C-alpha cells in the first residue's frame, strides 16, 4: 500500500474502487506528466448518499462532506491512471460544481470539503488552483461534482 493510500485509510477514507462512468467517457486521461480526471460524483458503494440542490435538499455542511467524497473518488480515478498515488508531485487544479438554488452563494465553502481533504492527505503537494461553480443541475441529481488535474513523476 502506498504512503498516500495508508494516509487515506488512517483518516477513515480508504481508497474505493473507481466508479463506473455514467456516460460515454473514461475516468481519467494522462497526457505528458499530467492526469485529468473526469467529473466525479460522491458515490459510495455505487450509490449517491444524498441528492438534490444545496440550499434546499442538501445542507451546505452535508454538501461539503459530499465534496470530500468526490475528491476521494477522483483520487481513485487518478490511481487507476498512474498506478500509485505516491507518484503525485502536485494537485494542480480542482474544479468543483455545486447544484444550488439561485440564492445559495456559499459555493466556495462547499468545495472547501475537497480542498481541505486534499491538503490533509497530500500536505503542500495538495495545494492547488481552484474553480467553484454553482449550477442548476448535475448528473443523477448529484449535489456536487469534482474534477482534478494532477502532476506526477
C-alpha positions as CSV (number, residue, x, y, z in Angstrom):
1,X,0.0,0.0,0.0
2,X,1.3,3.4,-0.9
3,X,2.0,6.1,1.7
4,X,-0.9,8.2,0.4
5,X,-3.3,5.2,0.5
6,X,-2.2,4.4,4.0
7,X,-2.8,8.1,5.0
8,X,-6.3,7.9,3.4
9,X,-7.0,4.7,5.4
10,X,-5.7,6.3,8.6
11,X,-8.1,9.3,8.3
12,X,-11.0,6.9,7.7
13,X,-11.3,7.2,3.9
14,X,-9.8,4.1,2.3
15,X,-9.5,4.4,-1.5
16,X,-12.6,3.0,-3.2
17,X,-12.9,1.2,-6.5
18,X,-13.3,3.6,-9.4
19,X,-16.9,4.5,-10.1
20,X,-18.2,3.3,-13.4
21,X,-18.7,6.1,-15.9
22,X,-22.4,7.1,-16.2
23,X,-22.0,8.2,-19.9
24,X,-19.5,7.9,-22.8
25,X,-16.2,8.9,-21.2
26,X,-13.2,7.4,-19.3
27,X,-12.4,8.1,-15.6
28,X,-9.1,9.8,-16.3
29,X,-6.7,10.7,-19.1
30,X,-2.9,11.1,-18.9
31,X,-1.0,13.5,-21.2
32,X,2.7,14.1,-20.5
33,X,3.1,14.3,-16.7
34,X,-0.5,15.5,-16.1
35,X,-3.6,13.4,-15.3
36,X,-7.0,14.9,-15.8
37,X,-9.9,13.1,-14.0
38,X,-13.4,13.2,-15.4
39,X,-16.0,14.8,-13.1
40,X,-16.5,12.5,-10.1
41,X,-19.7,12.3,-8.2
42,X,-19.9,11.4,-4.5
43,X,-20.6,7.7,-5.0
44,X,-20.4,5.4,-2.0
45,X,-20.7,1.7,-2.9
46,X,-22.2,2.6,-6.3
47,X,-24.9,4.9,-4.9
48,X,-25.2,8.6,-4.2
49,X,-25.7,9.1,-0.4
50,X,-27.7,12.4,-0.9
51,X,-29.2,14.1,-4.0
52,X,-30.8,17.4,-4.7
53,X,-29.9,21.1,-4.6
54,X,-27.8,22.6,-2.0
55,X,-29.8,25.3,-0.1
56,X,-33.0,23.3,-0.4
57,X,-32.5,19.5,-0.2
58,X,-28.9,19.3,1.0
59,X,-27.3,21.4,3.7
60,X,-24.0,23.3,3.0
61,X,-22.3,21.1,5.6
62,X,-23.6,17.9,4.1
63,X,-22.5,19.2,0.6
64,X,-19.0,19.8,2.0
65,X,-18.9,16.2,3.0
66,X,-20.1,15.2,-0.5
67,X,-17.3,17.2,-2.0
68,X,-14.8,15.3,0.1
69,X,-16.3,12.0,-1.3
70,X,-15.9,13.4,-4.8
71,X,-12.2,14.1,-4.1
72,X,-11.8,10.6,-2.8
73,X,-13.4,9.2,-6.0
74,X,-11.1,11.4,-8.1
75,X,-8.1,10.0,-6.3
76,X,-9.3,6.5,-7.2
77,X,-9.5,7.6,-10.9
78,X,-6.1,9.2,-10.6
79,X,-4.6,6.0,-9.2
80,X,-6.2,3.9,-11.9
81,X,-4.3,6.1,-14.5
82,X,-0.9,6.5,-12.8
83,X,-0.7,3.3,-10.7
84,X,0.5,4.8,-7.4
85,X,-0.7,8.0,-5.7
86,X,2.8,8.4,-4.2
87,X,3.8,9.5,-7.7
88,X,1.7,12.7,-7.4
89,X,4.0,15.7,-7.2
90,X,1.2,18.3,-7.2
91,X,-2.5,18.6,-7.3
92,X,-2.6,21.4,-9.9
93,X,-6.2,22.3,-10.1
94,X,-9.6,21.4,-8.7
95,X,-12.8,22.3,-10.4
96,X,-16.0,21.9,-8.4
97,X,-19.6,22.1,-9.4
98,X,-22.4,22.5,-6.9
99,X,-26.1,22.1,-7.8
100,X,-27.7,25.0,-6.0
101,X,-30.9,27.0,-5.6
102,X,-30.4,30.5,-7.1
103,X,-30.0,32.3,-3.8
104,X,-27.2,29.9,-2.5
105,X,-23.8,31.7,-2.9
106,X,-21.6,29.8,-0.4
107,X,-20.3,27.6,-3.2
108,X,-16.6,28.0,-2.3
109,X,-17.3,26.7,1.2
110,X,-18.8,23.5,-0.2
111,X,-15.8,22.9,-2.4
112,X,-13.5,23.5,0.6
113,X,-14.5,20.0,1.6
114,X,-12.4,18.7,-1.3
115,X,-9.6,21.2,-1.0
116,X,-9.2,20.7,2.8
117,X,-9.2,16.9,2.3
118,X,-6.5,17.1,-0.4
119,X,-4.4,19.3,1.8
120,X,-4.8,16.9,4.7
121,X,-3.8,13.9,2.6
122,X,-1.0,15.4,0.4
123,X,0.2,18.3,2.6
124,X,1.8,21.1,0.5
125,X,1.6,18.9,-2.6
126,X,-2.2,19.1,-2.3
127,X,-2.3,23.0,-2.5
128,X,-4.0,23.8,-5.8
129,X,-5.7,26.4,-8.0
130,X,-9.4,26.0,-8.0
131,X,-12.7,27.0,-9.5
132,X,-16.0,26.6,-7.6
133,X,-19.2,27.0,-9.7
134,X,-22.9,26.9,-8.9
135,X,-25.0,25.2,-11.5
136,X,-28.8,24.4,-11.8
137,X,-28.4,20.6,-12.1
138,X,-25.8,17.8,-12.1
139,X,-25.9,14.3,-13.4
140,X,-28.2,11.9,-11.4
141,X,-29.3,14.9,-9.3
142,X,-26.0,14.9,-7.5
143,X,-25.4,17.9,-5.3
144,X,-21.7,18.0,-6.1
145,X,-19.3,17.0,-8.9
146,X,-15.5,17.4,-8.9
147,X,-12.6,17.0,-11.3
148,X,-8.9,17.1,-10.5
149,X,-5.7,17.8,-12.6
150,X,-2.6,16.3,-11.0
151,X,1.0,16.4,-11.9
152,X,3.0,13.2,-11.3
153,X,6.5,11.7,-11.8
